[in-house]
Amino acid sequence: MSKFDATQPKQCAGATARTFKVISIDPTRQVVEEVELNANSLRAIYNHIGCQCIDVVCSQQKGDALTVDDEALLLDPQPPAFRFEGFNGRIHGIAIVTGCDKRGNTITPKMTVDEVRRRVQFIGDVYTQPLITVISFDWP
């Protein structure tokens, strides 16, 4: 089994084999809430967000980060959007806040639902032009 195989459950630290708690941000319903995913796996994250490719953005001081649909800007129409304090841009579609331990394992976020709510501004149906930035550097 590949370590990146989304079809196989990957145990996240701090969660049981059957559940995984995250904070979900749903701009369609304009709701921020704690949810418990049915399985503790990458597939469960894909299913909750409704995507096939994710990106982890906007790392927070406590080790938490925002996981988003990496292809939401390519959809027609694009899903509703929101802004997240500390991230320079719009985020389209459902996103989740997860935590991370010192070894890089996904864990329950340290942020509370109320802390996340204070960082979210729902902006609804807007169009965001997809942008790709390539950064090159010399590798030793």
GIVENWO-V208055 format. One record per residue. N is the residue number from 0. RES is the residue in three letters. PSI is psi in degrees with one decimal (* if undefined). Layout:
BEGIN
((N RES PSI) (N RES PSI))
END
This chain:
BEGIN
((0 MET 128.5) (1 SER 146.4) (2 LYS -14.9) (3 PHE 15.5) (4 ASP 107.5) (5 ALA -14.3) (6 THR -15.2) (7 GLN 133.7) (8 PRO 138.0) (9 LYS 120.3) (10 GLN 126.6) (11 CYS 137.7) (12 ALA 142.4) (13 GLY 10.8) (14 ALA 158.5) (15 THR 169.9) (16 ALA -18.3) (17 ARG -14.9) (18 THR 160.0) (19 PHE 115.8) (20 LYS 133.4) (21 VAL 168.5) (22 ILE 119.9) (23 SER 136.8) (24 ILE 114.5) (25 ASP 101.1) (26 PRO -19.1) (27 THR -46.7) (28 ARG -8.9) (29 GLN 53.5) (30 VAL 137.2) (31 VAL 121.3) (32 GLU 155.9) (33 GLU 133.1) (34 VAL 154.4) (35 GLU 114.1) (36 LEU 149.1) (37 ASN -30.8) (38 ALA 148.0) (39 ASN 76.1) (40 SER 164.9) (41 LEU -37.9) (42 ARG -39.2) (43 ALA -38.3) (44 ILE -46.9) (45 TYR -46.2) (46 ASN -42.0) (47 HIS -45.6) (48 ILE -29.4) (49 GLY 45.4) (50 CYS 179.7) (51 GLN -4.0) (52 CYS 129.5) (53 ILE 163.4) (54 ASP 143.7) (55 VAL 120.2) (56 VAL 167.8) (57 CYS 59.9) (58 SER 139.8) (59 GLN 162.6) (60 GLN -31.3) (61 LYS 4.7) (62 GLY -1.4) (63 ASP 160.2) (64 ALA 162.8) (65 LEU 126.4) (66 THR 126.1) (67 VAL 164.9) (68 ASP 113.2) (69 ASP -16.4) (70 GLU 11.9) (71 ALA -33.3) (72 LEU -13.8) (73 LEU -7.7) (74 LEU 151.7) (75 ASP 106.9) (76 PRO 160.8) (77 GLN 144.9) (78 PRO 162.0) (79 PRO 159.4) (80 ALA 167.6) (81 PHE 163.7) (82 ARG 148.2) (83 PHE 123.3) (84 GLU 128.0) (85 GLY -9.1) (86 PHE 125.5) (87 ASN 85.2) (88 GLY 177.3) (89 ARG 147.2) (90 ILE 124.3) (91 HIS 138.9) (92 GLY -179.4) (93 ILE 138.9) (94 ALA 160.9) (95 ILE 150.3) (96 VAL 127.1) (97 THR 165.3) (98 GLY 174.6) (99 CYS 133.1) (100 ASP -178.7) (101 LYS -19.8) (102 ARG 0.0) (103 GLY 5.5) (104 ASN 143.5) (105 THR 130.5) (106 ILE 173.0) (107 THR 137.0) (108 PRO 149.8) (109 LYS -27.2) (110 MET 148.5) (111 THR 165.9) (112 VAL -41.5) (113 ASP -39.0) (114 GLU -41.6) (115 VAL -44.0) (116 ARG -40.9) (117 ARG -22.3) (118 ARG -8.6) (119 VAL 135.9) (120 GLN 111.9) (121 PHE 134.7) (122 ILE -1.0) (123 GLY -146.7) (124 ASP 99.3) (125 VAL 158.0) (126 TYR 134.6) (127 THR 122.9) (128 GLN 123.9) (129 PRO 142.5) (130 LEU 133.5) (131 ILE 127.6) (132 THR 127.9) (133 VAL 125.1) (134 ILE 122.3) (135 SER 152.0) (136 PHE 159.5) (137 ASP 131.4) (138 TRP 131.5) (139 PRO *))
END
